[in-house]
Amino acid sequence: MTLPSASSAMQQSAALASAGAARVAQLKSVTRKTGEASFFFYEAHFKNAAVKVLPGEYFVDNDDLLVMTTLGSCIAACLWDRHAQIGGMNHFMLPEGHGDSGRYGSYAMELLINEMMKRGASKNRMEAKIFGGGAVISGMNTINVGERNTNFVIDFLKLERIPIVSKDVMDVYPRKVCFLPKSGKAMVKRLAPTNTDALVQQDKAAAQRAQPVASSGGSIDLF
């Protein structure tokens, strides 16, 4: 078998980057709804267009672009309709709160489900993968934001009869999550609990809004 030369490999990589840049430009040109993620970029490691879902946002599609987020105590729920090949991700900070905001779990979950149904998904075919809920801030365990978020999303999905096919939740790790909405494939990377200043600030903000009141496997790949 003849291996590709270094120059041909570089040409192929450049072609992929060019195609990815064109895809990103096309994604950026589309008018987005309130709360819909809109931070698009080319992800060099996966050689694919990507969108970053920030706290309070969601994203639904039927293409295998990368839907990515980074989590501390927050939760990202990834829903997928296997038949329609439509999937989506949200990112919420607290179970409940005042007003209609994707930062709160109850609204974020309804927003994601409704948007998927508008795109042709069926609620009775949806399955879920859930991530996050980590206790990443030392000394703040009494508030239990991550645990409360995790319990909320598990209870919500049980009530809605949407099965959780895999999860990576709680513990002490921040996480980077990547989801492919067409295939339903999810990847998670547990991050070292250092150099996570942005996540710590995000979680402190969530904790300040909080009212006092185990991880298992599945078809999740590490990357």
Secondary structure, DSSP 4 states (H G I P E B T S, - for coil): -PPPPHHHHHHHHHHHHHHHHHHHHHHHTS---TTB--EEEEETTTTEEEEE--TT-EEEESS--EEEEEESS-EEEEEEETTTTEEEEE-BSBS--SSS-TTBHHHHHHHHHHHHHHTT--GGGEEEEEEE----STT-TTT-HHHHHHHHHHHHHHHTT--EEEEEE-TT--EEEEEETTTTEEEEEEPPSSS-HHHHHHHHHHHHHPPP---B-SSEEE-
